[in-house]
Amino acid sequence: MGTDGLGVVARPLPQQSQPVLGIRELHAPLLLLLAQLGRALVAADALLVSRLAERPPPTADSAASMSFLFGRGKEKEPADAVRRVKENILKLDNPIVRKSAQEEAGKHLRLIRIELQGTQEAEPSPEKVYGIAQEAFNLELLPYLAAALPKLDFEARKDATTVFNCLLRYTYNNAQPCVLYIASSRPDTVTTLVTAYANSDTATNSGTILREAFKYESLARVALYDQSFWDFFTYVQGGRFDISSDAFATFKELLTRHKVIVAEFLAANYDEFFTQYNALLNSENYITKRQSIKLLGEILLDRANYNIMTAYVDSPDHLKLCMNLLRDKSKNVQYEAFHVFKVFVANPKKSKPVEGLLIKNREQLLRFLPKFHEDRKDDEQFTDEKAFLLKQIEALGPQQFPMQGQPI
């Protein structure tokens, strides 16, 4: 027995007593079956190719979604995109890598948005949505996303807005975990979004998120009792028209959605609120004035705000302001002011100062109201209300005590 070149003992091959049979002799039936399967696979491939050729080309969103679903590239799971967004948000303050960080954050926000919304070809996967929501919760994505809005590019801000709202709406075990998290642990997220109205680049994005957030009472309460609430009185009447209009839409949503907590807030902050609100009614901005007087009517006529209404109509200063708006140069402002004025007149328990002011102006009002918006003859409710007010004012009788100064 010798050794090979590597020092390994070479062993002789065993002697075969019988000749080895050929593979064809042993496996002929198997080879026949394999040949048949091969022909079937070729036919199936040809059919698949022909059907794919008939389909329309995929959209950009569906293509991105498909690559996401099949794990092409670096994205193995949707939750990975959440981590990538957070990582790149943290780089946005570094001028050296800011551009690439913006691009990466935008790319992954888009992927998250597609997974949360789905595409025309496929509904969102509940498992993947859960994974995204869980990772967003773990990484505190929403507070970081709110703060990063001014640093993202235009398209990324749009995707961030959609992602934010989808996560707010996400429901698990009959609860909205992201809403609960912000309200209990990161209320500063709401403050960040409100103050974003000061930036023209992010105002409408933050407004879209806030109006979604204010659908939830816990987040609306955060906004009402935060100091940033008072900034709305600036946002609704300053800057560009689109921004002030958006801010007013958000302001209105906050003051009308959850009636009980709004009534509590107005009662606790009555003087400061109406001091600032009356300034809106005197605004030089026509849109602000019109929207404000209309919203005031809605607030006062809401049953939940009964105590607020009675306090408001007890003030002769408020009545003077309202009567002046009845003579505003804008017919729309006049009409909205009428709906506030009627609350003063219809109040069966008028304060002495308010009743005295109405008596002081009785004759003028009896001449003014019959001609007020005569062109609204087809508006039966308005006509009936005006007739009712005329009767109420006429029933006040002539002035019973001397009043100094000229009538309004």
C-alpha positions, 0 to 999 in steps of 0.5 A, spaced: 500 500 500 503 506 497 501 513 499 499 519 494 503 526 493 500 529 499 502 523 504 495 520 505 495 512 504 492 510 498 487 504 498 486 500 493 479 500 490 474 494 491 474 489 486 467 489 483 464 482 482 458 484 477 458 489 472 455 496 473 449 497 470 448 504 466 444 509 468 439 509 462 438 501 464 436 503 472 432 510 471 429 510 464 422 511 467 424 517 471 428 520 465 421 519 461 417 523 467 423 528 467 422 530 460 415 530 460 415 535 466 420 539 462 416 540 456 410 542 461 414 547 464 416 550 457 409 551 455 407 554 462 413 559 461 410 561 454 403 562 457 406 567 463 410 571 458 404 572 453 399 574 459 404 579 462 405 582 455 398 584 455 398 587 462 399 595 462 406 597 465 406 598 472 405 605 475 411 608 479 407 607 486 406 600 484 413 598 482 416 601 488 410 597 492 412 591 488 420 592 490 418 593 497 414 587 497 419 582 494 425 585 498 429 588 492 435 592 494 436 594 501 429 594 504 427 587 507 421 589 511 416 595 511 419 597 518 426 598 516 423 604 512 421 607 518 428 606 521 431 609 515 427 615 515 428 616 523 436 616 521 436 621 516 431 626 519 437 626 525 442 628 519 438 634 516 441 639 521 448 637 518 450 641 512 455 636 509 450 630 508 443 634 508 442 633 501 443 626 501 439 625 507 433 629 504 433 624 498 433 618 503 428 621 508 423 622 502 424 616 498 423 612 505 417 616 506 414 615 500 415 607 501 411 608 507 406 612 504 405 606 499 404 601 504 400 605 509 395 607 503 396 601 498 395 601 491 390 601 485 393 593 484 393 591 492 390 593 498 395 595 504 397 589 508 395 589 515 401 585 517 405 590 514 401 596 517 402 593 524 409 593 523 410 600 521 405 603 526 409 599 531 416 601 529 414 608 529 411 608 536 418 605 538 422 610 535 418 616 536 417 617 529 411 622 529 414 627 534 421 627 529 417 628 523 413 634 526 419 637 527 423 635 521 417 638 516 421 645 515 427 641 513 424 636 508 423 638 500 416 639 498 414 632 495 417 629 502 413 634 506 406 631 502 408 624 504 410 625 511 403 629 512 399 623 509 404 618 513 402 622 519 395 622 518 395 614 517 398 613 523 393 617 527 388 613 524 391 607 525 386 602 530 389 596 534 384 593 539 379 599 538 384 604 540 389 609 536 395 607 539 399 613 536 394 618 538 394 616 545 402 616 545 402 623 543 396 625 548 400 622 554 407 622 552 409 627 547 404 633 547 409 637 544 408 634 538 401 638 537 405 645 539 410 643 534 405 643 529 401 649 531 407 653 531 409 651 524 404 656 521 409 661 522 413 658 516 409 659 510 413 652 507 410 648 512 403 651 514 398 647 510 402 641 511 401 642 519 394 644 518 392 638 514 395 634 520 392 638 525 385 638 523 386 630 523 389 630 530 383 635 532 378 629 530 380 626 537 378 629 543 385 628 547 389 632 542 384 637 541 384 638 549 392 639 548 391 644 543 386 648 547 390 648 553 397 650 550 399 657 550 400 656 542 393 656 542 393 664 542 397 664 536 391 662 532 389 669 532 395 671 529 395 666 524 388 667 521 389 674 519 396 675 517 400 673 511 398 669 505 391 668 503 392 661 503 395 660 509 390 665 513 384 661 510 388 654 512 389 657 519 382 659 520 379 652 518 384 649 523 381 654 528 374 652 527 375 645 527 378 646 534 372 650 536 367 646 534 368 639 534 368 637 541 363 641 544 364 639 551 371 641 552 370 647 548 365 650 553 369 648 559 375 652 555 371 658 553 368 658 560 375 658 563 378 663 559 372 667 557 375 674 558 382 673 554 378 669 548 373 674 547 378 680 547 382 677 542 376 674 538 373 681 538 379 684 535 378 679 529 371 682 528 374 689 527 379 686 522 381 690 516 381 683 513 374 682 509 375 674 509 377 674 517 372 679 519 366 675 515 369 668 517 369 670 524 362 673 525 360 667 522 363 662 527 361 667 532 354 665 531 355 658 530 359 658 537 353 662 541 347 658 538 350 651 540 346 648 546 353 646 549 355 653 549 349 656 553 352 659 559 357 662 554 352 665 550 348 668 556 355 671 558 356 674 551 349 677 550 349 681 557 355 685 554 353 692 551 360 693 548 358 686 544 352 689 542 355 695 540 360 691 536 354 687 533 350 693 531 356 696 527 357 690 523 350 690 521 352 696 517 358 693 514 360 695 507 360 687 506 353 684 505 355 678 507 358 681 513 352 684 515 348 678 514 352 674 519 352 679 524 344 679 523 344 672 526 348 674 532 344 680 533 338 676 534 341 673 540 341 679 543 334 681 542 331 675 543 334 674 550 328 674 555 333 676 560 337 682 557 341 685 562 339 693 564 345 696 560 343 691 553 336 693 554 338 700 555 342 700 549 336 697 544 331 702 547 336 708 545 337 705 538 329 703 538 327 708 533 333 707 528 332 700 528 325 700 527 327 704 520 333 700 519 331 693 519 325 693 514 330 695 509 335 690 511 337 685 506 330 686 502 332 682 496 332 675 501 325 675 500 325 668 498 329 666 504 323 665 509 326 663 515 330 670 515 324 674 513 320 670 519 326 672 524 327 679 522 319 680 523 320 677 530 326 682 531 322 688 529 316 686 534 321 685 540 324 691 539 317 695 538 315 692 544 321 695 548 317 701 548 320 708 548 326 710 552 324 710 559 330 713 562 335 718 560 341 716 556 347 720 554 350 721 547 348 720 541 344 713 538 349 708 535 
